[in-house]
Structure formats: structure tokens, C-alpha cells
Amino acid sequence: MKSQVKILLVEDDPRICQNIHDYFFQEGYLVEIAREGLTAQKFMEEKVYDAIVLDINLPFKDGLTLCKEFRHVNSHTPILMLTAFDDLDDKMHGFEVGADDYLTKPFFMREVMARIKALLKRSKNQPIPESVSIIQMEDLTIDLGTQSVSRGKTPINLTPREFNLLLKLANAKGKLVTKRELNRDIWGGSLDENNNTIEVYINFLRKKIDKPFATNLIKTKVGFGYYLSSHEH
């Protein structure tokens, strides 16, 4: 028997909360609800979910803080953030603390569902080579079994999407990975050509993978894409 998908919905607006709950329930998902930040924190600490829908503006403890703290102990559960704000800085802040996707209110219920389905698919279907559990490049180590990353003896905390992006580049073994490939394989083809999300995530990776260390590994071929290399070209 197929296990039921379990979603944590953290939303203080009763109408929005009920609408999302009912829509997900019709799709066969099991939904648990937290109406404020401290209850959500308790659930996130004590239970396991397939995905989390997390509003930013919450009583007692805001969604950004919850997401940041959760990512210190869990780097793999997908998080879709909801907010009434549509400012780019707010969105970037959400991504920086570990959100995988971002949806601005008001929205259509079918779009929430589409985003969650895409996050669930990517989190459960990342290809891992059967014969390889460790990918090594210079002092960069990617452990596929634990989905952890380090440079030398320094552990690097990545969000699920950052990890998948790095893994995509590492599996290319130094070959160029185009933006179209990244859009297809990491974002499910959901980004339009003028969207700068890929560049933003590459910058996130660089801050964690390259900036603190002597050798930069993430390279850009302007107008084409990205690759990993320890050599300057």
C-alpha cells in the first residue's frame, strides 16, 4: 500500500488555512495544521513530514526564523513559503534561510498544489549512482548517502535545492551544464527565460562553497551555463 503524503501547513489565516487543507485533502494528502509559530516549531521538532507549507507572517514566531532554525537540523524536507509580500528582497531572504520555493498571496489553490507536487517529486527522485556514494573534487566532498557536503574538514550546510544544484554540476564532471538543463532538472522547467532564480542560487552556492575557501570551484561561462573546475580558464 502506498504511504500517504504528510504535509505540515503553517498558516494563521483561517480561510486560507481551510482552503489549502481541503484542497490537499481532496488530493489524498494528510495535512496537519499549526496556526502560530511556537506550535509549528514543536511539530517540526517532533514529527516527520514530506513537505512543509510555511507562512512568513505568524504569531509568536515568524516563518523565516522557523525555516532558518529547521534547516540547522533538517536540510532535506521541502519548504514552500507563503507571504503577502512581493518584494524581491523578501523572496531572497526566504531562499537564504532555506526555503525551496516561494508563493505570494493571493494565489490559486491549484498553483499551491502544483508547487508542492514539484517539490515532492524532486525531493524523492534525485538520481544517485548505485556504485558511487561519495563524489570528491579537490577538497570538496559530496556524500550521497547522508546528502552532506564538506570542504576539507569544514561541513557546509546546504538547502535541498542547493544540494541538488551542486550535485547536478558535480555529476557533469567538469562539463558545462546549461541554464536550460538546470531549469529542467532542478526546477522542473518552471522558470521562464528572463527569470534570474538560477543566478541567485548559483550565488548562494558560491557564498557557501567558494567564498570561505582559497580555491573557487564554481565557474561561469557567460550566456551559457556553469561547471565545476579547480582550474582558471
Residue pairs with C-beta under 8 A, 6 or more apart in sequence:
4 28
4 29
4 30
5 28
5 29
5 30
5 50
5 51
5 120
6 29
6 30
6 31
6 32
6 48
6 49
6 50
7 24
7 29
7 30
7 31
7 32
7 49
7 50
7 51
7 52
7 53
7 116
8 31
8 32
8 34
8 40
8 43
8 44
8 47
8 49
8 51
8 52
8 53
8 54
9 17
9 20
9 21
9 24
9 31
9 32
9 33
9 34
9 53
10 33
10 34
10 35
10 37
10 40
10 52
10 53
10 54
10 55
10 58
10 63
10 66
11 17
11 20
11 33
11 35
11 53
11 55
11 82
12 35
12 36
12 55
12 57
12 58
12 59
13 55
14 35
16 82
16 105
17 33
17 35
19 109
20 31
20 53
20 109
20 112
21 31
21 33
23 109
23 110
23 112
23 113
24 31
24 113
24 116
25 31
27 113
32 43
32 47
32 49
34 40
34 43
35 59
36 58
36 59
36 60
36 61
37 58
37 59
37 60
37 61
37 62
37 63
37 65
37 66
38 60
38 61
40 54
40 58
40 61
40 66
41 61
41 66
41 69
44 52
44 66
44 70
44 74
48 77
49 77
50 77
50 78
50 120
50 123
51 77
51 78
51 79
51 80
51 116
51 119
51 120
51 123
52 70
52 77
52 78
52 79
52 80
53 80
53 82
53 112
53 116
54 63
54 66
54 67
54 79
54 80
54 81
54 82
54 99
55 63
55 81
55 82
55 83
56 62
56 63
56 64
56 81
56 82
56 83
56 84
56 85
56 90
56 94
57 63
57 83
57 84
58 66
63 81
63 82
63 83
64 93
64 94
64 97
67 79
67 81
67 94
67 97
67 98
67 99
68 97
68 98
70 77
70 79
70 98
71 97
71 98
71 157
71 159
72 157
75 98
75 147
75 157
75 158
75 159
75 160
75 163
76 123
76 147
76 160
76 163
77 123
77 160
78 100
78 101
78 116
78 119
78 120
78 122
78 123
78 160
79 98
79 99
79 100
79 101
80 99
80 100
80 101
80 102
80 103
80 112
80 115
80 116
80 119
81 94
81 99
81 101
81 102
81 103
82 103
82 104
82 105
82 107
83 90
83 94
83 102
83 103
83 104
83 105
84 104
84 105
85 104
86 104
91 102
92 200
94 102
95 102
95 159
95 200
95 201
95 204
96 204
98 159
99 159
100 119
100 159
100 160
100 161
101 115
101 118
101 119
103 111
103 112
103 115
118 187
118 188
118 190
121 188
122 160
122 161
122 164
122 186
122 188
123 160
126 164
126 167
128 144
129 144
129 171
132 144
133 143
133 144
133 145
134 141
134 142
134 143
134 144
135 141
135 142
135 144
135 167
135 170
135 171
136 142
137 170
137 217
137 228
137 230
138 215
138 217
138 230
139 151
139 152
139 213
139 215
140 149
140 150
140 151
140 170
140 209
140 217
140 228
141 149
141 150
141 151
142 148
142 149
142 166
142 167
142 170
143 149
143 150
144 167
147 163
148 155
149 155
149 156
149 158
149 163
149 166
149 209
150 156
151 209
151 212
151 213
152 213
154 212
154 213
156 208
156 209
157 208
158 166
158 205
158 208
161 186
161 201
162 201
162 204
162 205
162 208
164 186
165 182
165 186
165 201
165 202
165 205
166 205
166 209
168 177
168 181
168 182
168 185
168 186
169 177
169 218
169 226
169 227
169 228
170 228
172 227
172 228
174 227
174 228
174 229
175 227
176 221
176 224
176 225
176 226
176 227
177 225
177 226
177 227
178 224
178 225
179 198
179 224
179 225
181 225
182 198
182 225
182 226
183 189
183 190
183 191
183 198
187 197
187 198
191 197
191 198
202 218
202 220
202 226
205 218
206 216
206 218
209 217
209 218
210 216
210 217
210 218
215 230
217 228
217 229
217 230
218 226
218 228
219 226
219 227
219 228
219 229
219 233
220 226
221 227
